[in-house]
Each structure stands twice: as C-alpha cells, then as structure tokens.
Amino acid sequence: MTTEKIIIDARNLLCPMPVIRVQDKVAELATGTLVEATCSDPGVLHDIPAWARVHGHRLIDSYEKEGLYIVCIEVKHES
C-alpha cells in the first residue's frame, strides 16, 4: 500500500495563510495522507507544527532548503 503525498505550494504567502492552506487541505484528506507544504515564510517552521500538534496530526519533518521552508505532516483524524 502506497501512502498518498499531497504537495502544497504556499510560497510568497505570509502568516497565517500557509497554515490556513494546510488546514483547508487536511480537512478533505484521509487519515495517513502525508502533506508537504513548501513555504517562503520562515514562521511556518513553528506555526504549522504547532497547528498540527493542537489538532492531533503528526509532524514528520520540518527544515529549510535553498531559502524555502518545508513542513511535512501526517494527517490523523479521530475515528
């Protein structure tokens, strides 16, 4: 079974828009789906993981690469 991975391009968006883009997409995805957000706002390295923790999703990774900030979470919905 292959895990689905969704890429969200949130470059050139400032807080809180990257979090809102992730939140809106996660609401329509199944548990286990991976969501990777690529952003230009460094605040997402804190904001998206904090949002994910509050809502029960699992942080997979967050890092900076070539001036962009990437955050990957696993969607977890309560059964």
A tleap script that builds the chain and sets N, CA, C and O, in Angstrom:
source leaprc.protein.ff14SB
mol = sequence {
  NMET THR THR GLU LYS ILE ILE ILE ASP ALA
  ARG ASN LEU LEU CYS PRO MET PRO VAL ILE
  ARG VAL GLN ASP LYS VAL ALA GLU LEU ALA
  THR GLY THR LEU VAL GLU ALA THR CYS SER
  ASP PRO GLY VAL LEU HIE ASP ILE PRO ALA
  TRP ALA ARG VAL HIE GLY HIE ARG LEU ILE
  ASP SER TYR GLU LYS GLU GLY LEU TYR ILE
  VAL CYS ILE GLU VAL LYS HIE GLU CSER
}
set mol.1.N position { 0.836 -1.180 0.000 }
set mol.1.CA position { 0.000 0.000 0.000 }
set mol.1.C position { 0.878 1.240 0.000 }
set mol.1.O position { 1.787 1.357 0.822 }
set mol.2.N position { 0.619 2.153 -0.899 }
set mol.2.CA position { 1.389 3.375 -1.007 }
set mol.2.C position { 0.666 4.502 -0.282 }
set mol.2.O position { -0.543 4.678 -0.432 }
set mol.3.N position { 1.413 5.254 0.498 }
set mol.3.CA position { 0.848 6.398 1.198 }
set mol.3.C position { 0.765 7.574 0.227 }
set mol.3.O position { 1.729 7.892 -0.469 }
set mol.4.N position { -0.385 8.201 0.194 }
set mol.4.CA position { -0.568 9.362 -0.673 }
set mol.4.C position { 0.162 10.552 -0.066 }
set mol.4.O position { 0.150 10.753 1.148 }
set mol.5.N position { 0.804 11.347 -0.941 }
set mol.5.CA position { 1.509 12.552 -0.505 }
set mol.5.C position { 0.977 13.733 -1.303 }
set mol.5.O position { 0.990 13.721 -2.534 }
set mol.6.N position { 0.514 14.739 -0.598 }
set mol.6.CA position { -0.027 15.945 -1.210 }
set mol.6.C position { 0.982 17.069 -1.009 }
set mol.6.O position { 1.484 17.263 0.098 }
set mol.7.N position { 1.278 17.801 -2.064 }
set mol.7.CA position { 2.202 18.930 -2.002 }
set mol.7.C position { 1.388 20.223 -2.030 }
set mol.7.O position { 0.526 20.403 -2.890 }
set mol.8.N position { 1.666 21.118 -1.086 }
set mol.8.CA position { 1.010 22.426 -1.050 }
set mol.8.C position { 2.067 23.481 -1.304 }
set mol.8.O position { 3.066 23.555 -0.588 }
set mol.9.N position { 1.848 24.294 -2.319 }
set mol.9.CA position { 2.749 25.399 -2.630 }
set mol.9.C position { 2.229 26.640 -1.918 }
set mol.9.O position { 1.252 27.253 -2.348 }
set mol.10.N position { 2.892 27.002 -0.827 }
set mol.10.CA position { 2.498 28.188 -0.064 }
set mol.10.C position { 3.600 29.244 -0.117 }
set mol.10.O position { 3.738 30.061 0.794 }
set mol.11.N position { 4.378 29.216 -1.192 }
set mol.11.CA position { 5.419 30.235 -1.363 }
set mol.11.C position { 4.776 31.599 -1.565 }
set mol.11.O position { 3.688 31.715 -2.130 }
set mol.12.N position { 5.464 32.618 -1.094 }
set mol.12.CA position { 5.036 34.019 -1.212 }
set mol.12.C position { 3.777 34.330 -0.420 }
set mol.12.O position { 3.127 35.344 -0.674 }
set mol.13.N position { 3.421 33.484 0.528 }
set mol.13.CA position { 2.292 33.746 1.422 }
set mol.13.C position { 2.838 34.012 2.823 }
set mol.13.O position { 3.772 33.349 3.274 }
set mol.14.N position { 2.244 34.986 3.500 }
set mol.14.CA position { 2.654 35.313 4.859 }
set mol.14.C position { 1.642 34.779 5.865 }
set mol.14.O position { 0.486 34.520 5.530 }
set mol.15.N position { 2.095 34.622 7.091 }
set mol.15.CA position { 1.248 34.168 8.185 }
set mol.15.C position { -0.030 35.007 8.240 }
set mol.15.O position { 0.035 36.234 8.167 }
set mol.16.N position { -1.158 34.374 8.365 }
set mol.16.CA position { -1.403 32.963 8.679 }
set mol.16.C position { -1.753 32.121 7.457 }
set mol.16.O position { -2.199 30.985 7.617 }
set mol.17.N position { -1.570 32.629 6.255 }
set mol.17.CA position { -2.051 31.943 5.059 }
set mol.17.C position { -1.461 30.550 4.825 }
set mol.17.O position { -2.210 29.664 4.415 }
set mol.18.N position { -0.166 30.298 5.060 }
set mol.18.CA position { 0.313 28.917 4.877 }
set mol.18.C position { -0.409 27.922 5.788 }
set mol.18.O position { -0.744 26.819 5.358 }
set mol.19.N position { -0.648 28.303 7.032 }
set mol.19.CA position { -1.356 27.420 7.964 }
set mol.19.C position { -2.788 27.196 7.483 }
set mol.19.O position { -3.295 26.076 7.536 }
set mol.20.N position { -3.427 28.244 7.021 }
set mol.20.CA position { -4.805 28.129 6.525 }
set mol.20.C position { -4.862 27.219 5.303 }
set mol.20.O position { -5.780 26.408 5.184 }
set mol.21.N position { -3.898 27.339 4.394 }
set mol.21.CA position { -3.860 26.449 3.218 }
set mol.21.C position { -3.730 24.989 3.651 }
set mol.21.O position { -4.425 24.118 3.128 }
set mol.22.N position { -2.847 24.727 4.601 }
set mol.22.CA position { -2.666 23.357 5.097 }
set mol.22.C position { -3.947 22.885 5.779 }
set mol.22.O position { -4.415 21.778 5.516 }
set mol.23.N position { -4.512 23.707 6.644 }
set mol.23.CA position { -5.737 23.347 7.360 }
set mol.23.C position { -6.872 23.007 6.412 }
set mol.23.O position { -7.564 22.008 6.603 }
set mol.24.N position { -7.070 23.833 5.388 }
set mol.24.CA position { -8.149 23.597 4.429 }
set mol.24.C position { -7.950 22.289 3.671 }
set mol.24.O position { -8.910 21.556 3.431 }
set mol.25.N position { -6.709 21.996 3.294 }
set mol.25.CA position { -6.433 20.773 2.542 }
set mol.25.C position { -6.581 19.536 3.431 }
set mol.25.O position { -7.166 18.534 3.017 }
set mol.26.N position { -6.050 19.612 4.647 }
set mol.26.CA position { -6.113 18.478 5.575 }
set mol.26.C position { -7.563 18.082 5.852 }
set mol.26.O position { -7.858 16.898 6.016 }
set mol.27.N position { -8.458 19.047 5.905 }
set mol.27.CA position { -9.876 18.774 6.197 }
set mol.27.C position { -10.508 17.835 5.183 }
set mol.27.O position { -11.488 17.160 5.498 }
set mol.28.N position { -9.971 17.778 3.982 }
set mol.28.CA position { -10.568 16.936 2.937 }
set mol.28.C position { -9.779 15.662 2.660 }
set mol.28.O position { -10.094 14.934 1.719 }
set mol.29.N position { -8.757 15.384 3.466 }
set mol.29.CA position { -7.893 14.226 3.232 }
set mol.29.C position { -8.140 13.115 4.242 }
set mol.29.O position { -8.620 13.353 5.350 }
set mol.30.N position { -7.799 11.897 3.834 }
set mol.30.CA position { -7.945 10.727 4.697 }
set mol.30.C position { -6.785 10.628 5.681 }
set mol.30.O position { -5.685 11.119 5.425 }
set mol.31.N position { -7.053 9.988 6.802 }
set mol.31.CA position { -6.014 9.683 7.782 }
set mol.31.C position { -4.894 8.914 7.093 }
set mol.31.O position { -5.144 8.029 6.274 }
set mol.32.N position { -3.660 9.262 7.434 }
set mol.32.CA position { -2.498 8.598 6.860 }
set mol.32.C position { -1.892 9.322 5.687 }
set mol.32.O position { -0.761 9.030 5.300 }
set mol.33.N position { -2.619 10.261 5.109 }
set mol.33.CA position { -2.093 11.039 3.993 }
set mol.33.C position { -0.973 11.940 4.489 }
set mol.33.O position { -1.068 12.524 5.569 }
set mol.34.N position { 0.085 12.050 3.699 }
set mol.34.CA position { 1.171 12.968 4.012 }
set mol.34.C position { 0.918 14.288 3.298 }
set mol.34.O position { 0.511 14.315 2.137 }
set mol.35.N position { 1.163 15.372 4.005 }
set mol.35.CA position { 1.007 16.712 3.436 }
set mol.35.C position { 2.339 17.422 3.590 }
set mol.35.O position { 2.864 17.552 4.696 }
set mol.36.N position { 2.880 17.881 2.465 }
set mol.36.CA position { 4.141 18.609 2.472 }
set mol.36.C position { 3.879 20.022 1.990 }
set mol.36.O position { 3.422 20.224 0.865 }
set mol.37.N position { 4.170 21.007 2.843 }
set mol.37.CA position { 3.980 22.412 2.490 }
set mol.37.C position { 5.339 23.033 2.215 }
set mol.37.O position { 6.259 22.927 3.026 }
set mol.38.N position { 5.455 23.685 1.059 }
set mol.38.CA position { 6.659 24.414 0.702 }
set mol.38.C position { 6.347 25.899 0.826 }
set mol.38.O position { 5.432 26.405 0.176 }
set mol.39.N position { 7.111 26.595 1.665 }
set mol.39.CA position { 6.788 27.969 2.025 }
set mol.39.C position { 8.022 28.861 1.943 }
set mol.39.O position { 9.155 28.381 1.986 }
set mol.40.N position { 7.786 30.155 1.826 }
set mol.40.CA position { 8.886 31.116 1.858 }
set mol.40.C position { 8.928 31.886 3.175 }
set mol.40.O position { 9.882 32.624 3.420 }
set mol.41.N position { 7.920 31.730 4.022 }
set mol.41.CA position { 7.853 32.394 5.321 }
set mol.41.C position { 8.476 31.476 6.382 }
set mol.41.O position { 7.951 30.391 6.631 }
set mol.42.N position { 9.585 31.892 7.010 }
set mol.42.CA position { 10.241 31.019 7.988 }
set mol.42.C position { 9.379 30.716 9.214 }
set mol.42.O position { 9.657 29.754 9.930 }
set mol.43.N position { 8.358 31.499 9.469 }
set mol.43.CA position { 7.479 31.270 10.603 }
set mol.43.C position { 6.757 29.942 10.550 }
set mol.43.O position { 6.297 29.449 11.580 }
set mol.44.N position { 6.647 29.348 9.358 }
set mol.44.CA position { 5.938 28.073 9.235 }
set mol.44.C position { 6.651 26.944 9.965 }
set mol.44.O position { 6.019 25.950 10.323 }
set mol.45.N position { 7.955 27.077 10.192 }
set mol.45.CA position { 8.685 26.034 10.910 }
set mol.45.C position { 8.190 25.907 12.344 }
set mol.45.O position { 8.383 24.869 12.976 }
set mol.46.N position { 7.565 26.936 12.852 }
set mol.46.CA position { 6.927 26.885 14.170 }
set mol.46.C position { 5.406 26.742 14.036 }
set mol.46.O position { 4.790 25.930 14.727 }
set mol.47.N position { 4.810 27.534 13.147 }
set mol.47.CA position { 3.344 27.643 13.075 }
set mol.47.C position { 2.649 26.356 12.642 }
set mol.47.O position { 1.683 25.937 13.280 }
set mol.48.N position { 3.120 25.726 11.575 }
set mol.48.CA position { 2.454 24.512 11.092 }
set mol.48.C position { 2.623 23.356 12.084 }
set mol.48.O position { 1.644 22.666 12.367 }
set mol.49.N position { 3.833 23.116 12.625 }
set mol.49.CA position { 3.935 22.058 13.639 }
set mol.49.C position { 3.059 22.318 14.865 }
set mol.49.O position { 2.481 21.382 15.416 }
set mol.50.N position { 2.952 23.576 15.297 }
set mol.50.CA position { 2.094 23.899 16.443 }
set mol.50.C position { 0.632 23.624 16.111 }
set mol.50.O position { -0.093 23.053 16.925 }
set mol.51.N position { 0.201 24.026 14.927 }
set mol.51.CA position { -1.182 23.766 14.488 }
set mol.51.C position { -1.435 22.255 14.443 }
set mol.51.O position { -2.463 21.774 14.920 }
set mol.52.N position { -0.478 21.510 13.859 }
set mol.52.CA position { -0.634 20.054 13.741 }
set mol.52.C position { -0.751 19.403 15.117 }
set mol.52.O position { -1.598 18.533 15.319 }
set mol.53.N position { 0.081 19.810 16.050 }
set mol.53.CA position { 0.050 19.238 17.399 }
set mol.53.C position { -1.301 19.492 18.069 }
set mol.53.O position { -1.877 18.585 18.670 }
set mol.54.N position { -1.800 20.714 17.967 }
set mol.54.CA position { -3.083 21.071 18.581 }
set mol.54.C position { -4.228 20.241 18.000 }
set mol.54.O position { -5.177 19.908 18.709 }
set mol.55.N position { -4.138 19.909 16.705 }
set mol.55.CA position { -5.223 19.203 16.026 }
set mol.55.C position { -4.983 17.700 15.892 }
set mol.55.O position { -5.753 17.008 15.226 }
set mol.56.N position { -3.922 17.194 16.519 }
set mol.56.CA position { -3.702 15.752 16.569 }
set mol.56.C position { -3.023 15.141 15.366 }
set mol.56.O position { -3.008 13.918 15.229 }
set mol.57.N position { -2.460 15.955 14.491 }
set mol.57.CA position { -1.727 15.434 13.338 }
set mol.57.C position { -0.268 15.234 13.748 }
set mol.57.O position { 0.189 15.801 14.741 }
set mol.58.N position { 0.452 14.428 12.981 }
set mol.58.CA position { 1.828 14.078 13.359 }
set mol.58.C position { 2.840 14.795 12.467 }
set mol.58.O position { 2.775 14.710 11.241 }
set mol.59.N position { 3.769 15.499 13.098 }
set mol.59.CA position { 4.851 16.140 12.362 }
set mol.59.C position { 5.834 15.069 11.902 }
set mol.59.O position { 6.331 14.282 12.707 }
set mol.60.N position { 6.106 15.050 10.606 }
set mol.60.CA position { 7.077 14.110 10.045 }
set mol.60.C position { 8.446 14.769 9.960 }
set mol.60.O position { 9.453 14.180 10.353 }
set mol.61.N position { 8.478 16.003 9.443 }
set mol.61.CA position { 9.749 16.701 9.254 }
set mol.61.C position { 9.487 18.180 9.022 }
set mol.61.O position { 8.417 18.565 8.552 }
set mol.62.N position { 10.475 19.007 9.356 }
set mol.62.CA position { 10.440 20.430 9.021 }
set mol.62.C position { 11.881 20.888 8.875 }
set mol.62.O position { 12.727 20.590 9.718 }
set mol.63.N position { 12.150 21.611 7.803 }
set mol.63.CA position { 13.524 22.023 7.526 }
set mol.63.C position { 13.550 23.168 6.513 }
set mol.63.O position { 12.550 23.491 5.873 }
set mol.64.N position { 14.734 23.767 6.397 }
set mol.64.CA position { 14.983 24.826 5.416 }
set mol.64.C position { 15.867 24.243 4.320 }
set mol.64.O position { 16.820 23.518 4.602 }
set mol.65.N position { 15.546 24.563 3.074 }
set mol.65.CA position { 16.350 24.092 1.953 }
set mol.65.C position { 16.319 25.147 0.859 }
set mol.65.O position { 15.262 25.480 0.323 }
set mol.66.N position { 17.491 25.662 0.540 }
set mol.66.CA position { 17.648 26.622 -0.558 }
set mol.66.C position { 16.697 27.811 -0.415 }
set mol.66.O position { 16.079 28.244 -1.388 }
set mol.67.N position { 16.588 28.328 0.801 }
set mol.67.CA position { 15.768 29.507 1.041 }
set mol.67.C position { 14.273 29.249 1.159 }
set mol.67.O position { 13.490 30.190 1.296 }
set mol.68.N position { 13.872 27.986 1.108 }
set mol.68.CA position { 12.467 27.633 1.292 }
set mol.68.C position { 12.329 26.808 2.572 }
set mol.68.O position { 13.293 26.205 3.042 }
set mol.69.N position { 11.132 26.793 3.118 }
set mol.69.CA position { 10.853 26.100 4.366 }
set mol.69.C position { 9.825 25.016 4.079 }
set mol.69.O position { 8.737 25.290 3.573 }
set mol.70.N position { 10.183 23.792 4.407 }
set mol.70.CA position { 9.340 22.641 4.091 }
set mol.70.C position { 8.880 22.001 5.402 }
set mol.70.O position { 9.675 21.740 6.305 }
set mol.71.N position { 7.574 21.758 5.472 }
set mol.71.CA position { 6.998 21.094 6.640 }
set mol.71.C position { 6.144 19.942 6.127 }
set mol.71.O position { 5.296 20.130 5.256 }
set mol.72.N position { 6.373 18.748 6.672 }
set mol.72.CA position { 5.609 17.572 6.272 }
set mol.72.C position { 4.901 17.013 7.497 }
set mol.72.O position { 5.518 16.781 8.536 }
set mol.73.N position { 3.579 16.799 7.358 }
set mol.73.CA position { 2.791 16.219 8.439 }
set mol.73.C position { 2.022 15.017 7.929 }
set mol.73.O position { 1.784 14.879 6.729 }
set mol.74.N position { 1.639 14.153 8.846 }
set mol.74.CA position { 0.765 13.033 8.539 }
set mol.74.C position { -0.614 13.355 9.103 }
set mol.74.O position { -0.749 13.700 10.277 }
set mol.75.N position { -1.621 13.242 8.267 }
set mol.75.CA position { -2.997 13.538 8.680 }
set mol.75.C position { -3.495 12.447 9.618 }
set mol.75.O position { -3.357 11.257 9.334 }
set mol.76.N position { -4.068 12.863 10.726 }
set mol.76.CA position { -4.684 11.949 11.702 }
set mol.76.C position { -6.046 12.518 12.052 }
set mol.76.O position { -6.136 13.595 12.641 }
set mol.77.N position { -7.092 11.816 11.701 }
set mol.77.CA position { -8.463 12.212 12.074 }
set mol.77.C position { -8.955 11.238 13.124 }
set mol.77.O position { -8.678 10.042 13.041 }
set mol.78.N position { -9.677 11.735 14.108 }
set mol.78.CA position { -10.246 10.869 15.122 }
set mol.78.C position { -11.300 9.974 14.505 }
set mol.78.O position { -12.065 10.410 13.645 }
set mol.79.N position { -11.344 8.745 14.935 }
set mol.79.CA position { -12.307 7.785 14.406 }
set mol.79.C position { -13.643 7.925 15.075 }
set mol.79.O position { -14.576 7.191 14.749 }
savepdb mol mol.pdb
quit
